[in-house]
Amino acid sequence: MMPPLFPLSTKQPKADGLRYALLVYENLHRGSNWDIAIAIAKREQTQRGVVGSSFFYAREDVESGREDRMIIQSRVGRYKKAAKKHLANVCDGQFP
């Protein structure tokens, strides 16, 4: 068995967290956190058939209240922060 090319900073990286951080980063041009969440929910619905729990209430066919919307926007903000952290770490040679 070959050793890994790059050492990981954690023993159990969370694939969905990394994936959502990347999706948020790719959609930063959309503007507000809510617009980013809607775009990701649409993409997940069309490409994967299911919207993950992180963006479920951003779907157009689901009634979302003010509190649901605030929770989604908060998650997008956390994913933004995580994406920036991951990119900075990759620039330093730390993975993930």
N, CA, C and O atoms as a GROMACS GRO file, in nm:
protein
  384
    1MET      N    1   0.084  -0.118   0.000
    1MET     CA    2   0.000   0.000   0.000
    1MET      C    3   0.089   0.124   0.000
    1MET      O    4   0.183   0.135   0.079
    2MET      N    5   0.058   0.216  -0.089
    2MET     CA    6   0.138   0.339  -0.100
    2MET      C    7   0.093   0.442   0.004
    2MET      O    8  -0.026   0.450   0.035
    3PRO      N    9   0.185   0.518   0.056
    3PRO     CA   10   0.146   0.626   0.147
    3PRO      C   11   0.076   0.737   0.068
    3PRO      O   12   0.101   0.751  -0.052
    4PRO      N   13  -0.010   0.815   0.130
    4PRO     CA   14  -0.080   0.922   0.059
    4PRO      C   15   0.019   1.028   0.009
    4PRO      O   16   0.122   1.053   0.071
    5LEU      N   17  -0.015   1.089  -0.104
    5LEU     CA   18   0.070   1.194  -0.160
    5LEU      C   19   0.072   1.318  -0.073
    5LEU      O   20   0.174   1.386  -0.061
    6PHE      N   21  -0.042   1.346  -0.011
    6PHE     CA   22  -0.055   1.464   0.073
    6PHE      C   23  -0.112   1.424   0.208
    6PHE      O   24  -0.211   1.350   0.213
    7PRO      N   25  -0.051   1.470   0.316
    7PRO     CA   26  -0.107   1.435   0.448
    7PRO      C   27  -0.237   1.511   0.473
    7PRO      O   28  -0.251   1.627   0.433
    8LEU      N   29  -0.331   1.447   0.539
    8LEU     CA   30  -0.458   1.510   0.574
    8LEU      C   31  -0.448   1.567   0.714
    8LEU      O   32  -0.378   1.514   0.801
    9SER      N   33  -0.519   1.678   0.735
    9SER     CA   34  -0.515   1.742   0.866
    9SER      C   35  -0.617   1.681   0.962
    9SER      O   36  -0.620   1.716   1.080
   10THR      N   37  -0.700   1.592   0.913
   10THR     CA   38  -0.801   1.528   0.996
   10THR      C   39  -0.809   1.379   0.960
   10THR      O   40  -0.776   1.340   0.848
   11LYS      N   41  -0.852   1.297   1.054
   11LYS     CA   42  -0.861   1.154   1.028
   11LYS      C   43  -0.987   1.118   0.951
   11LYS      O   44  -0.988   1.020   0.876
   12GLN      N   45  -1.094   1.196   0.970
   12GLN     CA   46  -1.220   1.168   0.902
   12GLN      C   47  -1.276   1.294   0.838
   12GLN      O   48  -1.361   1.360   0.897
   13PRO      N   49  -1.229   1.330   0.718
   13PRO     CA   50  -1.285   1.449   0.652
   13PRO      C   51  -1.432   1.425   0.614
   13PRO      O   52  -1.469   1.315   0.574
   14LYS      N   53  -1.512   1.527   0.626
   14LYS     CA   54  -1.654   1.518   0.594
   14LYS      C   55  -1.674   1.559   0.449
   14LYS      O   56  -1.664   1.676   0.413
   15ALA      N   57  -1.704   1.461   0.366
   15ALA     CA   58  -1.714   1.483   0.221
   15ALA      C   59  -1.825   1.582   0.187
   15ALA      O   60  -1.805   1.670   0.102
   16ASP      N   61  -1.942   1.570   0.250
   16ASP     CA   62  -2.052   1.661   0.217
   16ASP      C   63  -2.020   1.805   0.255
   16ASP      O   64  -2.055   1.897   0.182
   17GLY      N   65  -1.955   1.824   0.367
   17GLY     CA   66  -1.917   1.959   0.408
   17GLY      C   67  -1.822   2.022   0.310
   17GLY      O   68  -1.836   2.140   0.275
   18LEU      N   69  -1.724   1.946   0.264
   18LEU     CA   70  -1.630   1.997   0.164
   18LEU      C   71  -1.702   2.026   0.032
   18LEU      O   72  -1.676   2.127  -0.033
   19ARG      N   73  -1.792   1.937  -0.005
   19ARG     CA   74  -1.866   1.954  -0.130
   19ARG      C   75  -1.955   2.077  -0.127
   19ARG      O   76  -1.958   2.154  -0.223
   20TYR      N   77  -2.028   2.096  -0.017
   20TYR     CA   78  -2.115   2.212  -0.007
   20TYR      C   79  -2.034   2.342  -0.001
   20TYR      O   80  -2.075   2.444  -0.056
   21ALA      N   81  -1.920   2.338   0.065
   21ALA     CA   82  -1.834   2.457   0.068
   21ALA      C   83  -1.789   2.493  -0.073
   21ALA      O   84  -1.786   2.611  -0.109
   22LEU      N   85  -1.754   2.393  -0.153
   22LEU     CA   86  -1.715   2.418  -0.291
   22LEU      C   87  -1.831   2.473  -0.372
   22LEU      O   88  -1.813   2.568  -0.449
   23LEU      N   89  -1.950   2.416  -0.356
   23LEU     CA   90  -2.067   2.464  -0.429
   23LEU      C   91  -2.098   2.610  -0.393
   23LEU      O   92  -2.130   2.690  -0.480
   24VAL      N   93  -2.088   2.642  -0.265
   24VAL     CA   94  -2.112   2.781  -0.223
   24VAL      C   95  -2.008   2.872  -0.286
   24VAL      O   96  -2.042   2.979  -0.337
   25TYR      N   97  -1.883   2.831  -0.283
   25TYR     CA   98  -1.776   2.914  -0.340
   25TYR      C   99  -1.796   2.936  -0.490
   25TYR      O  100  -1.772   3.045  -0.541
   26GLU      N  101  -1.840   2.832  -0.560
   26GLU     CA  102  -1.865   2.843  -0.704
   26GLU      C  103  -1.982   2.935  -0.735
   26GLU      O  104  -1.992   2.986  -0.847
   27ASN      N  105  -2.071   2.958  -0.639
   27ASN     CA  106  -2.189   3.041  -0.662
   27ASN      C  107  -2.183   3.177  -0.593
   27ASN      O  108  -2.286   3.243  -0.579
   28LEU      N  109  -2.066   3.219  -0.550
   28LEU     CA  110  -2.054   3.349  -0.482
   28LEU      C  111  -2.100   3.465  -0.569
   28LEU      O  112  -2.144   3.568  -0.518
   29HIS      N  113  -2.090   3.449  -0.700
   29HIS     CA  114  -2.130   3.556  -0.791
   29HIS      C  115  -2.281   3.583  -0.789
   29HIS      O  116  -2.326   3.685  -0.842
   30ARG      N  117  -2.357   3.496  -0.729
   30ARG     CA  118  -2.504   3.512  -0.726
   30ARG      C  119  -2.550   3.623  -0.632
   30ARG      O  120  -2.661   3.674  -0.647
   31GLY      N  121  -2.467   3.659  -0.536
   31GLY     CA  122  -2.502   3.769  -0.447
   31GLY      C  123  -2.531   3.724  -0.305
   31GLY      O  124  -2.440   3.680  -0.234
   32SER      N  125  -2.656   3.736  -0.264
   32SER     CA  126  -2.692   3.710  -0.124
   32SER      C  127  -2.685   3.561  -0.091
   32SER      O  128  -2.685   3.476  -0.180
   33ASN      N  129  -2.678   3.532   0.038
   33ASN     CA  130  -2.673   3.394   0.083
   33ASN      C  131  -2.798   3.317   0.042
   33ASN      O  132  -2.791   3.198   0.010
   34TRP      N  133  -2.912   3.384   0.042
   34TRP     CA  134  -3.037   3.318   0.003
   34TRP      C  135  -3.035   3.282  -0.145
   34TRP      O  136  -3.078   3.174  -0.183
   35ASP      N  137  -2.985   3.373  -0.230
   35ASP     CA  138  -2.976   3.345  -0.373
   35ASP      C  139  -2.880   3.228  -0.401
   35ASP      O  140  -2.904   3.146  -0.489
   36ILE      N  141  -2.772   3.222  -0.325
   36ILE     CA  142  -2.677   3.111  -0.338
   36ILE      C  143  -2.746   2.980  -0.300
   36ILE      O  144  -2.730   2.880  -0.370
   37ALA      N  145  -2.820   2.980  -0.191
   37ALA     CA  146  -2.890   2.859  -0.146
   37ALA      C  147  -2.992   2.813  -0.250
   37ALA      O  148  -3.004   2.693  -0.275
   38ILE      N  149  -3.066   2.905  -0.309
   38ILE     CA  150  -3.165   2.870  -0.411
   38ILE      C  151  -3.096   2.807  -0.532
   38ILE      O  152  -3.143   2.706  -0.585
   39ALA      N  153  -2.984   2.865  -0.575
   39ALA     CA  154  -2.912   2.811  -0.690
   39ALA      C  155  -2.860   2.670  -0.662
   39ALA      O  156  -2.868   2.583  -0.748
   40ILE      N  157  -2.808   2.648  -0.543
   40ILE     CA  158  -2.757   2.515  -0.508
   40ILE      C  159  -2.872   2.415  -0.497
   40ILE      O  160  -2.859   2.301  -0.542
   41ALA      N  161  -2.983   2.456  -0.439
   41ALA     CA  162  -3.099   2.367  -0.428
   41ALA      C  163  -3.150   2.327  -0.566
   41ALA      O  164  -3.183   2.210  -0.587
   42LYS      N  165  -3.156   2.421  -0.660
   42LYS     CA  166  -3.199   2.389  -0.797
   42LYS      C  167  -3.102   2.292  -0.862
   42LYS      O  168  -3.144   2.196  -0.926
   43ARG      N  169  -2.974   2.316  -0.845
   43ARG     CA  170  -2.871   2.230  -0.906
   43ARG      C  171  -2.881   2.089  -0.849
   43ARG      O  172  -2.876   1.991  -0.924
   44GLU      N  173  -2.895   2.078  -0.719
   44GLU     CA  174  -2.904   1.947  -0.656
   44GLU      C  175  -3.031   1.873  -0.700
   44GLU      O  176  -3.029   1.752  -0.720
   45GLN      N  177  -3.139   1.946  -0.714
   45GLN     CA  178  -3.266   1.885  -0.754
   45GLN      C  179  -3.256   1.830  -0.896
   45GLN      O  180  -3.303   1.719  -0.922
   46THR      N  181  -3.196   1.906  -0.988
   46THR     CA  182  -3.190   1.861  -1.126
   46THR      C  183  -3.081   1.756  -1.149
   46THR      O  184  -3.103   1.661  -1.224
   47GLN      N  185  -2.965   1.771  -1.086
   47GLN     CA  186  -2.855   1.679  -1.114
   47GLN      C  187  -2.855   1.554  -1.026
   47GLN      O  188  -2.815   1.447  -1.072
   48ARG      N  189  -2.898   1.566  -0.903
   48ARG     CA  190  -2.892   1.451  -0.813
   48ARG      C  191  -3.030   1.398  -0.777
   48ARG      O  192  -3.042   1.288  -0.723
   49GLY      N  193  -3.134   1.474  -0.807
   49GLY     CA  194  -3.269   1.429  -0.779
   49GLY      C  195  -3.318   1.457  -0.638
   49GLY      O  196  -3.437   1.448  -0.611
   50VAL      N  197  -3.226   1.490  -0.549
   50VAL     CA  198  -3.261   1.515  -0.410
   50VAL      C  199  -3.182   1.636  -0.362
   50VAL      O  200  -3.066   1.654  -0.397
   51VAL      N  201  -3.246   1.717  -0.280
   51VAL     CA  202  -3.176   1.828  -0.218
   51VAL      C  203  -3.138   1.786  -0.078
   51VAL      O  204  -3.223   1.740  -0.001
   52GLY      N  205  -3.011   1.799  -0.043
   52GLY     CA  206  -2.964   1.762   0.089
   52GLY      C  207  -3.032   1.845   0.196
   52GLY      O  208  -3.092   1.948   0.168
   53SER      N  209  -3.022   1.800   0.318
   53SER     CA  210  -3.090   1.866   0.428
   53SER      C  211  -3.040   2.009   0.450
   53SER      O  212  -3.114   2.091   0.504
   54SER      N  213  -2.918   2.039   0.409
   54SER     CA  214  -2.865   2.174   0.431
   54SER      C  215  -2.940   2.279   0.352
   54SER      O  216  -2.950   2.394   0.396
   55PHE      N  217  -2.994   2.242   0.236
   55PHE     CA  218  -3.060   2.340   0.150
   55PHE      C  219  -3.205   2.304   0.118
   55PHE      O  220  -3.262   2.356   0.022
   56PHE      N  221  -3.264   2.216   0.196
   56PHE     CA  222  -3.399   2.169   0.168
   56PHE      C  223  -3.500   2.284   0.161
   56PHE      O  224  -3.582   2.288   0.069
   57TYR      N  225  -3.495   2.377   0.255
   57TYR     CA  226  -3.595   2.484   0.260
   57TYR      C  227  -3.571   2.594   0.158
   57TYR      O  228  -3.650   2.689   0.150
   58ALA      N  229  -3.464   2.585   0.079
   58ALA     CA  230  -3.440   2.683  -0.027
   58ALA      C  231  -3.509   2.642  -0.156
   58ALA      O  232  -3.506   2.717  -0.254
   59ARG      N  233  -3.571   2.525  -0.158
   59ARG     CA  234  -3.642   2.481  -0.278
   59ARG      C  235  -3.765   2.567  -0.299
   59ARG      O  236  -3.825   2.618  -0.204
   60GLU      N  237  -3.802   2.583  -0.427
   60GLU     CA  238  -3.917   2.666  -0.460
   60GLU      C  239  -4.049   2.599  -0.425
   60GLU      O  240  -4.148   2.668  -0.400
   61ASP      N  241  -4.052   2.467  -0.423
   61ASP     CA  242  -4.177   2.395  -0.396
   61ASP      C  243  -4.202   2.370  -0.247
   61ASP      O  244  -4.298   2.302  -0.211
   62VAL      N  245  -4.117   2.424  -0.160
   62VAL     CA  246  -4.130   2.404  -0.016
   62VAL      C  247  -4.159   2.539   0.051
   62VAL      O  248  -4.091   2.638   0.025
   63GLU      N  249  -4.259   2.539   0.135
   63GLU     CA  250  -4.290   2.661   0.212
   63GLU      C  251  -4.181   2.682   0.316
   63GLU      O  252  -4.152   2.593   0.395
   64SER      N  253  -4.121   2.799   0.315
   64SER     CA  254  -4.018   2.827   0.415
   64SER      C  255  -4.055   2.955   0.488
   64SER      O  256  -4.087   3.057   0.427
   65GLY      N  257  -4.049   2.948   0.617
   65GLY     CA  258  -4.077   3.063   0.700
   65GLY      C  259  -3.952   3.146   0.720
   65GLY      O  260  -3.844   3.113   0.671
   66ARG      N  261  -3.969   3.253   0.794
   66ARG     CA  262  -3.858   3.345   0.819
   66ARG      C  263  -3.743   3.274   0.892
   66ARG      O  264  -3.626   3.296   0.861
   67GLU      N  265  -3.777   3.191   0.990
   67GLU     CA  266  -3.675   3.122   1.068
   67GLU      C  267  -3.597   3.021   0.982
   67GLU      O  268  -3.475   3.010   0.994
   68ASP      N  269  -3.670   2.948   0.894
   68ASP     CA  270  -3.603   2.854   0.804
   68ASP      C  271  -3.506   2.926   0.712
   68ASP      O  272  -3.394   2.880   0.687
   69ARG      N  273  -3.551   3.040   0.664
   69ARG     CA  274  -3.467   3.119   0.572
   69ARG      C  275  -3.341   3.169   0.643
   69ARG      O  276  -3.232   3.168   0.586
   70MET      N  277  -3.356   3.211   0.767
   70MET     CA  278  -3.240   3.259   0.843
   70MET      C  279  -3.141   3.145   0.869
   70MET      O  280  -3.020   3.166   0.864
   71ILE      N  281  -3.192   3.026   0.897
   71ILE     CA  282  -3.105   2.910   0.920
   71ILE      C  283  -3.026   2.877   0.794
   71ILE      O  284  -2.905   2.853   0.801
   72ILE      N  285  -3.094   2.875   0.680
   72ILE     CA  286  -3.026   2.846   0.553
   72ILE      C  287  -2.919   2.950   0.524
   72ILE      O  288  -2.808   2.915   0.484
   73GLN      N  289  -2.951   3.077   0.544
   73GLN     CA  290  -2.854   3.183   0.517
   73GLN      C  291  -2.734   3.172   0.610
   73GLN      O  292  -2.621   3.200   0.570
   74SER      N  293  -2.758   3.131   0.732
   74SER     CA  294  -2.648   3.111   0.827
   74SER      C  295  -2.558   2.996   0.782
   74SER      O  296  -2.436   3.006   0.791
   75ARG      N  297  -2.619   2.888   0.735
   75ARG     CA  298  -2.540   2.775   0.685
   75ARG      C  299  -2.454   2.815   0.566
   75ARG      O  300  -2.338   2.777   0.555
   76VAL      N  301  -2.513   2.893   0.476
   76VAL     CA  302  -2.437   2.938   0.359
   76VAL      C  303  -2.318   3.023   0.404
   76VAL      O  304  -2.209   3.012   0.350
   77GLY      N  305  -2.341   3.107   0.504
   77GLY     CA  306  -2.232   3.188   0.558
   77GLY      C  307  -2.120   3.102   0.616
   77GLY      O  308  -2.002   3.132   0.597
   78ARG      N  309  -2.158   2.996   0.686
   78ARG     CA  310  -2.057   2.904   0.741
   78ARG      C  311  -1.982   2.830   0.631
   78ARG      O  312  -1.862   2.809   0.640
   79TYR      N  313  -2.056   2.791   0.526
   79TYR     CA  314  -1.989   2.724   0.413
   79TYR      C  315  -1.895   2.820   0.341
   79TYR      O  316  -1.789   2.778   0.293
   80LYS      N  317  -1.932   2.947   0.332
   80LYS     CA  318  -1.842   3.047   0.273
   80LYS      C  319  -1.712   3.055   0.351
   80LYS      O  320  -1.603   3.054   0.294
   81LYS      N  321  -1.725   3.064   0.482
   81LYS     CA  322  -1.608   3.072   0.568
   81LYS      C  323  -1.522   2.947   0.556
   81LYS      O  324  -1.399   2.955   0.550
   82ALA      N  325  -1.586   2.831   0.552
   82ALA     CA  326  -1.513   2.705   0.538
   82ALA      C  327  -1.440   2.698   0.404
   82ALA      O  328  -1.326   2.651   0.398
   83ALA      N  329  -1.505   2.746   0.297
   83ALA     CA  330  -1.441   2.743   0.165
   83ALA      C  331  -1.317   2.830   0.163
   83ALA      O  332  -1.214   2.791   0.108
   84LYS      N  333  -1.326   2.947   0.222
   84LYS     CA  334  -1.209   3.036   0.227
   84LYS      C  335  -1.096   2.973   0.308
   84LYS      O  336  -0.979   2.984   0.272
   85LYS      N  337  -1.132   2.906   0.417
   85LYS     CA  338  -1.033   2.839   0.501
   85LYS      C  339  -0.967   2.724   0.424
   85LYS      O  340  -0.845   2.708   0.429
   86HIS      N  341  -1.048   2.644   0.354
   86HIS     CA  342  -0.994   2.532   0.276
   86HIS      C  343  -0.899   2.582   0.168
   86HIS      O  344  -0.792   2.524   0.149
   87LEU      N  345  -0.937   2.687   0.099
   87LEU     CA  346  -0.850   2.740  -0.006
   87LEU      C  347  -0.719   2.792   0.051
   87LEU      O  348  -0.612   2.769  -0.008
   88ALA      N  349  -0.726   2.860   0.163
   88ALA     CA  350  -0.603   2.909   0.227
   88ALA      C  351  -0.514   2.793   0.269
   88ALA      O  352  -0.392   2.799   0.253
   89ASN      N  353  -0.574   2.688   0.324
   89ASN     CA  354  -0.498   2.571   0.366
   89ASN      C  355  -0.436   2.497   0.247
   89ASN      O  356  -0.322   2.450   0.256
   90VAL      N  357  -0.509   2.488   0.136
   90VAL     CA  358  -0.454   2.423   0.018
   90VAL      C  359  -0.335   2.502  -0.035
   90VAL      O  360  -0.237   2.443  -0.080
   91CYS      N  361  -0.343   2.633  -0.030
   91CYS     CA  362  -0.230   2.717  -0.072
   91CYS      C  363  -0.107   2.691   0.015
   91CYS      O  364   0.006   2.705  -0.032
   92ASP      N  365  -0.130   2.654   0.141
   92ASP     CA  366  -0.020   2.624   0.232
   92ASP      C  367   0.022   2.477   0.226
   92ASP      O  368   0.119   2.438   0.290
   93GLY      N  369  -0.051   2.395   0.149
   93GLY     CA  370  -0.018   2.254   0.136
   93GLY      C  371  -0.081   2.164   0.241
   93GLY      O  372  -0.035   2.052   0.262
   94GLN      N  373  -0.187   2.212   0.306
   94GLN     CA  374  -0.259   2.131   0.406
   94GLN      C  375  -0.392   2.086   0.346
   94GLN      O  376  -0.466   2.166   0.289
   95PHE      N  377  -0.420   1.956   0.358
   95PHE     CA  378  -0.543   1.902   0.302
   95PHE      C  379  -0.619   1.829   0.410
   95PHE      O  380  -0.554   1.765   0.494
   96PRO      N  381  -0.747   1.832   0.415
   96PRO     CA  382  -0.840   1.914   0.339
   96PRO      C  383  -0.843   2.056   0.385
   96PRO      O  384  -0.918   2.137   0.330
   0.00000   0.00000   0.00000
